[in-house]
Every structure is written in C-alpha cells, then in structure tokens.
C-alpha cells in the first residue's frame, strides 16, 4: 500500500467516524467504544462536540494513550 493509499484510507475512516458520531451520539448517552483503527477519529470528534463529557477513558494498544 502506498503512502497515498494510506492517506486516502485514513481520510475515509475519519469521515466515517465523524459522521457516525454526528448521526448517533446525543447528550446524556453512555457509549462504549471499541478498539478498531477508526476509534481515534471517533474519540477526537466526540471531543470536538459542544456537549459536556463527564468522564471518558480511551486506551489504544498501539499508542498507549489514556484520556
């Protein structure tokens, strides 16, 4: 896979994650998030929302991140 292919794929994943959050996440919801390659984009979009997030935790085994 070329670098261009990887960029296009990552952009598609980002757009899909953003759309999913915009269409399905509402104030007051309790959500569970998986560990797939698109999750980082979903978490980022949730963070950009104008809603208040009381508690969130994220772990990516590749990045070793906790938010």
TORVONU-413489 format. One record per residue (C-alpha): residue in one letter; x, y, z. Coordinates in Angstrom, 3 decimals, always signed. Each point is the difference from the previous one (the first is absolute). Layout:
<ronus>
<ronu><residu>a</residu><u>X</u><v>Y</v><w>Z</w></ronu>
...
</ronus>
This chain:
<ronus>
<ronu><residu>x</residu><u>+0.000</u><v>+0.000</v><w>+0.000</w></ronu>
<ronu><residu>x</residu><u>+1.434</u><v>+3.364</v><w>-0.998</w></ronu>
<ronu><residu>x</residu><u>+0.114</u><v>+3.032</v><w>+2.268</w></ronu>
<ronu><residu>x</residu><u>-2.721</u><v>+1.591</v><w>-2.118</w></ronu>
<ronu><residu>x</residu><u>-2.198</u><v>-3.076</v><w>+0.468</w></ronu>
<ronu><residu>x</residu><u>+0.562</u><v>+0.154</v><w>+3.761</w></ronu>
<ronu><residu>x</residu><u>-0.913</u><v>+3.695</v><w>+0.057</w></ronu>
<ronu><residu>x</residu><u>-3.172</u><v>-0.578</v><w>-2.001</w></ronu>
<ronu><residu>x</residu><u>-0.979</u><v>-2.926</v><w>+2.241</w></ronu>
<ronu><residu>x</residu><u>+0.623</u><v>+1.995</v><w>+3.177</w></ronu>
<ronu><residu>x</residu><u>-2.039</u><v>+2.916</v><w>-1.357</w></ronu>
<ronu><residu>x</residu><u>-2.891</u><v>-2.351</v><w>-0.796</w></ronu>
<ronu><residu>x</residu><u>+0.169</u><v>-1.444</v><w>+3.525</w></ronu>
<ronu><residu>x</residu><u>-0.013</u><v>+3.498</v><w>+1.486</w></ronu>
<ronu><residu>x</residu><u>-3.027</u><v>+1.066</v><w>-2.045</w></ronu>
<ronu><residu>x</residu><u>-1.864</u><v>-3.205</v><w>+0.927</w></ronu>
<ronu><residu>x</residu><u>+0.748</u><v>+0.435</v><w>+3.698</w></ronu>
<ronu><residu>x</residu><u>-1.034</u><v>+3.665</v><w>-0.011</w></ronu>
<ronu><residu>x</residu><u>-3.275</u><v>-0.829</v><w>-1.765</w></ronu>
<ronu><residu>x</residu><u>-0.738</u><v>-2.831</v><w>+2.440</w></ronu>
<ronu><residu>x</residu><u>+0.544</u><v>+2.288</v><w>+2.994</w></ronu>
<ronu><residu>x</residu><u>-2.036</u><v>+2.817</v><w>-1.546</w></ronu>
<ronu><residu>x</residu><u>-2.891</u><v>-2.315</v><w>-0.915</w></ronu>
<ronu><residu>x</residu><u>-0.140</u><v>-2.252</v><w>+3.065</w></ronu>
<ronu><residu>x</residu><u>+1.512</u><v>+1.604</v><w>+3.114</w></ronu>
<ronu><residu>x</residu><u>-2.315</u><v>+2.192</v><w>+2.074</w></ronu>
<ronu><residu>x</residu><u>+0.273</u><v>+1.872</v><w>+3.278</w></ronu>
<ronu><residu>x</residu><u>-0.295</u><v>-2.237</v><w>+3.025</w></ronu>
<ronu><residu>x</residu><u>+0.878</u><v>-3.221</v><w>-1.792</w></ronu>
<ronu><residu>x</residu><u>+2.270</u><v>-2.599</v><w>+1.504</w></ronu>
<ronu><residu>x</residu><u>+2.101</u><v>-1.455</v><w>-2.763</w></ronu>
<ronu><residu>x</residu><u>+2.492</u><v>-2.793</v><w>-0.346</w></ronu>
<ronu><residu>x</residu><u>+2.803</u><v>+0.339</v><w>-2.471</w></ronu>
<ronu><residu>x</residu><u>+1.871</u><v>-2.867</v><w>-1.590</w></ronu>
<ronu><residu>x</residu><u>+3.630</u><v>-0.262</v><w>-0.903</w></ronu>
<ronu><residu>x</residu><u>-0.052</u><v>+0.116</v><w>-3.790</w></ronu>
<ronu><residu>x</residu><u>+2.087</u><v>+2.236</v><w>-2.197</w></ronu>
<ronu><residu>x</residu><u>-2.778</u><v>+2.593</v><w>-0.331</w></ronu>
<ronu><residu>x</residu><u>-0.512</u><v>+0.536</v><w>+3.737</w></ronu>
<ronu><residu>x</residu><u>+2.610</u><v>+2.748</v><w>+0.292</w></ronu>
<ronu><residu>x</residu><u>-2.012</u><v>+2.102</v><w>-2.445</w></ronu>
<ronu><residu>x</residu><u>-3.263</u><v>-0.638</v><w>+1.867</w></ronu>
<ronu><residu>x</residu><u>+1.559</u><v>+1.021</v><w>+3.317</w></ronu>
<ronu><residu>x</residu><u>+1.400</u><v>+3.132</v><w>-1.596</w></ronu>
<ronu><residu>x</residu><u>-3.414</u><v>+0.932</v><w>-1.420</w></ronu>
<ronu><residu>x</residu><u>-1.691</u><v>-0.573</v><w>+3.350</w></ronu>
<ronu><residu>x</residu><u>+2.574</u><v>+2.346</v><w>+1.519</w></ronu>
<ronu><residu>x</residu><u>-0.899</u><v>+2.663</v><w>-2.566</w></ronu>
<ronu><residu>x</residu><u>-3.722</u><v>-0.168</v><w>+0.774</w></ronu>
<ronu><residu>x</residu><u>-1.552</u><v>+2.849</v><w>+1.948</w></ronu>
<ronu><residu>x</residu><u>-1.424</u><v>-2.451</v><w>+2.531</w></ronu>
<ronu><residu>x</residu><u>+1.382</u><v>-0.545</v><w>+3.454</w></ronu>
<ronu><residu>x</residu><u>+1.853</u><v>-3.254</v><w>+0.523</w></ronu>
<ronu><residu>x</residu><u>+0.139</u><v>-0.954</v><w>+3.670</w></ronu>
<ronu><residu>x</residu><u>+2.322</u><v>-2.967</v><w>-0.246</w></ronu>
<ronu><residu>x</residu><u>+1.774</u><v>-1.629</v><w>-2.853</w></ronu>
<ronu><residu>x</residu><u>+2.791</u><v>-2.498</v><w>-0.165</w></ronu>
<ronu><residu>x</residu><u>+1.793</u><v>-1.163</v><w>-3.097</w></ronu>
<ronu><residu>x</residu><u>+2.712</u><v>-2.570</v><w>-0.441</w></ronu>
<ronu><residu>x</residu><u>+1.700</u><v>-0.794</v><w>-3.262</w></ronu>
<ronu><residu>x</residu><u>+2.404</u><v>-2.914</v><w>+0.216</w></ronu>
<ronu><residu>x</residu><u>+2.023</u><v>+1.455</v><w>-2.861</w></ronu>
<ronu><residu>x</residu><u>+0.261</u><v>+3.495</v><w>+1.487</w></ronu>
<ronu><residu>x</residu><u>-0.214</u><v>-0.856</v><w>+3.705</w></ronu>
<ronu><residu>x</residu><u>-2.182</u><v>+3.045</v><w>+0.633</w></ronu>
<ronu><residu>x</residu><u>-2.411</u><v>+0.637</v><w>+2.803</w></ronu>
<ronu><residu>x</residu><u>-2.247</u><v>+3.051</v><w>-0.129</w></ronu>
</ronus>
